[in-house]
Amino acid sequence: MRQLQLLHFCLFLGISLAALLGNGLVISAVACGHHLHSPMFFFLLILALTDLGSILTIVPKAMHNSLWNTRLISYTGCAAQVFFLVFFMGAEFSLLTIMCYDCYVSICKPLHYGTLLGSRACAHMAAAAWASAFLYALLHTANTFSLPLCHGNALGQFFCEIPHILKLSCSHSKLRELWVIVVGICLTFGCFIFIVFLYVQIFRAVLRIPSVQGHHKAFSTCLPHLAVVSLFLSTGFFAHLKPPSISSPSLDLVVSVLYSVVPPALNPLIYSLRNQELKAAVWTLITGQFHKH
């Protein structure tokens, strides 16, 4: 239906503009604010770049297809979309795990913060997150696109999503891809257990802080991160592990939007609302530009 296509276009335009504006402001504020040159804000800048990447991987093509009433994507375009989406999603989860470790060190080991999270250590962690995501995306994409397709070439989704590509592949070939998915689930679960363990330590340390101001500072550092991790994991797990009995085209569409498009748009808002330093830096950036003009 043409009206639904135009609604889809307008919705995606709104989400992508919000994501571009929010992440753009975070990147500019952290890059320009010299007082924000700390590990937490460095990782937040890398996260904002990753969020922009994942939005730009999916949304422009989906908007183009809705506007021009087409459903086509080339084979190489589909492979590129799968690669970049897996890469940015993997990098995002690795960064969220590192940011949890940053929260843990700042609250539980404040005296060792400078040595455990020096500029070189931060650069190495960010590089490791991107390199591991790159290797996993390469493995996943190569494996998925080496499968022979027996059930046509029509994907029931607005972007090239691996579960939908597997539905088109021959059943006897799926086992090859299955072990890559199992590796991915094991890595994700390992990071999740690590995050839960660190948060148990963080909350135990926070409850020992006597002052209310100390509580507030600790929670303003960690609660945005916890909200982002929860949003990212709950939508991602539901999208890929929901039982086939409750699967339907409309539900698949909504869930895919929730895990692939909504978190990158909401992350800057979640962090900016709770973090006073970032909020002040963004406000200074906006008012400074306004006064210049």
Backbone hydrogen bonds, N-H to C=O, Kabsch-Sander energy under -0.5 kcal/mol:
donor,donor_aa,acceptor,acceptor_aa,energy
5,Q,1,M,-2.0
6,L,2,R,-2.4
7,L,3,Q,-2.2
8,H,4,L,-2.7
9,F,5,Q,-2.3
10,C,6,L,-2.5
11,L,7,L,-2.8
12,F,8,H,-2.4
13,L,9,F,-2.5
14,G,10,C,-2.5
15,I,11,L,-2.4
16,S,12,F,-2.7
17,L,13,L,-2.4
18,A,14,G,-2.2
19,A,15,I,-2.5
20,L,16,S,-2.7
21,L,17,L,-2.7
22,G,18,A,-2.9
23,N,19,A,-2.5
24,G,20,L,-1.9
25,L,21,L,-2.4
26,V,22,G,-2.0
27,I,23,N,-2.6
28,S,24,G,-2.5
29,A,25,L,-2.9
30,V,26,V,-2.5
31,A,27,I,-2.4
32,C,28,S,-2.6
33,G,29,A,-2.4
34,H,32,C,-0.9
36,L,33,G,-1.7
37,H,34,H,-1.3
38,S,36,L,-2.2
42,F,38,S,-2.3
43,F,39,P,-2.5
44,L,40,M,-1.6
45,L,41,F,-2.1
46,I,42,F,-2.0
47,L,43,F,-2.4
48,A,44,L,-2.2
49,L,45,L,-2.0
50,T,46,I,-2.1
51,D,47,L,-2.6
52,L,48,A,-2.2
53,G,49,L,-2.1
54,S,50,T,-2.3
55,I,51,D,-2.1
56,L,52,L,-2.5
57,T,53,G,-1.3
58,I,54,S,-1.1
59,V,55,I,-2.2
62,A,58,I,-1.8
63,M,59,V,-2.8
64,H,60,P,-2.4
65,N,61,K,-2.4
66,S,62,A,-2.0
67,L,63,M,-2.5
68,W,64,H,-2.4
69,N,66,S,-0.6
70,T,65,N,-2.2
78,C,74,S,-2.4
79,A,75,Y,-2.2
80,A,76,T,-2.6
81,Q,77,G,-2.2
82,V,78,C,-2.4
83,F,79,A,-2.6
84,F,80,A,-2.7
85,L,81,Q,-2.3
86,V,82,V,-2.5
87,F,83,F,-2.5
88,F,84,F,-2.8
89,M,85,L,-2.6
90,G,86,V,-2.5
91,A,87,F,-2.6
92,E,88,F,-2.3
93,F,89,M,-2.1
94,S,90,G,-2.2
95,L,91,A,-2.5
96,L,92,E,-2.4
97,T,93,F,-1.8
98,I,94,S,-2.2
99,M,95,L,-2.8
100,C,96,L,-1.4
101,Y,97,T,-1.7
102,D,98,I,-2.0
103,C,99,M,-2.1
104,Y,100,C,-2.4
105,V,101,Y,-2.6
106,S,102,D,-2.4
107,I,103,C,-1.7
108,C,104,Y,-3.2
109,K,104,Y,-0.7
109,K,105,V,-1.5
112,H,109,K,-1.3
113,Y,110,P,-1.0
116,L,112,H,-3.1
117,L,113,Y,-2.4
118,G,115,T,-0.7
122,C,118,G,-2.4
123,A,119,S,-2.1
124,H,120,R,-2.4
125,M,121,A,-2.3
126,A,122,C,-2.6
127,A,123,A,-2.4
128,A,124,H,-2.4
129,A,125,M,-2.3
130,W,126,A,-2.2
131,A,127,A,-2.7
132,S,128,A,-2.5
133,A,129,A,-1.8
134,F,130,W,-2.2
135,L,131,A,-2.3
136,Y,132,S,-2.3
137,A,133,A,-2.5
138,L,134,F,-2.3
139,L,135,L,-2.3
140,H,136,Y,-2.8
141,T,137,A,-2.7
142,A,138,L,-2.4
143,N,139,L,-2.2
144,T,140,H,-2.6
145,F,141,T,-2.6
146,S,143,N,-0.7
147,L,144,T,-1.0
150,C,148,P,-0.6
150,C,168,L,-1.8
151,H,168,L,-2.5
155,L,153,N,-0.7
157,Q,155,L,-1.0
161,E,159,F,-1.1
164,H,161,E,-0.7
165,I,161,E,-1.7
166,L,162,I,-2.7
167,K,163,P,-1.2
168,L,164,H,-0.7
168,L,165,I,-0.9
169,S,165,I,-0.7
169,S,166,L,-0.5
170,C,148,P,-2.1
173,S,170,C,-1.6
174,K,170,C,-0.6
174,K,171,S,-0.9
176,R,173,S,-1.1
177,E,173,S,-0.7
178,L,174,K,-1.8
179,W,175,L,-1.3
180,V,176,R,-0.6
181,I,177,E,-2.0
182,V,178,L,-2.5
183,V,179,W,-2.2
184,G,180,V,-2.2
185,I,181,I,-2.7
186,C,182,V,-2.6
187,L,183,V,-2.5
188,T,184,G,-2.5
189,F,185,I,-2.8
190,G,186,C,-2.4
191,C,187,L,-2.4
192,F,188,T,-2.4
193,I,189,F,-2.6
194,F,190,G,-2.1
195,I,191,C,-2.6
196,V,192,F,-2.5
197,F,193,I,-2.6
198,L,194,F,-2.4
199,Y,195,I,-2.5
200,V,196,V,-2.0
201,Q,197,F,-1.8
202,I,198,L,-2.6
203,F,199,Y,-2.7
204,R,200,V,-1.9
205,A,201,Q,-2.1
206,V,202,I,-2.7
207,L,203,F,-2.1
208,R,204,R,-0.7
208,R,205,A,-0.6
209,I,205,A,-0.5
209,I,206,V,-1.4
215,H,211,S,-1.6
216,H,212,V,-2.5
217,K,213,Q,-2.4
218,A,214,G,-2.3
219,F,215,H,-2.7
220,S,216,H,-2.5
221,T,217,K,-1.2
222,C,218,A,-2.0
223,L,219,F,-3.0
226,L,222,C,-2.5
227,A,223,L,-2.5
228,V,224,P,-2.4
229,V,225,H,-2.6
230,S,226,L,-2.4
231,L,227,A,-2.3
232,F,228,V,-2.5
233,L,229,V,-2.8
234,S,230,S,-2.5
235,T,231,L,-1.7
236,G,232,F,-1.8
237,F,233,L,-3.0
238,F,234,S,-2.0
239,A,235,T,-2.2
240,H,236,G,-1.8
241,L,237,F,-2.6
242,K,238,F,-1.1
246,I,243,P,-1.5
247,S,244,P,-1.4
252,D,248,S,-3.0
253,L,249,P,-1.9
254,V,250,S,-2.2
255,V,251,L,-2.9
256,S,252,D,-2.2
257,V,253,L,-2.1
258,L,254,V,-2.3
259,Y,255,V,-2.0
260,S,256,S,-2.2
261,V,257,V,-2.0
262,V,257,V,-2.2
265,A,261,V,-1.0
265,A,262,V,-0.6
266,L,262,V,-2.3
267,N,263,P,-2.7
270,I,266,L,-2.7
271,Y,267,N,-2.4
272,S,268,P,-2.6
273,L,269,L,-2.3
274,R,270,I,-1.2
275,N,271,Y,-2.1
276,Q,274,R,-0.8
279,K,275,N,-2.5
280,A,276,Q,-2.6
281,A,277,E,-2.2
282,V,278,L,-2.7
283,W,279,K,-2.4
284,T,280,A,-2.5
285,L,281,A,-2.2
286,I,282,V,-2.4
287,T,283,W,-2.9
288,G,284,T,-2.5
289,Q,285,L,-1.9
290,F,286,I,-2.1
291,H,287,T,-2.6
292,K,288,G,-1.7
293,H,289,Q,-1.7
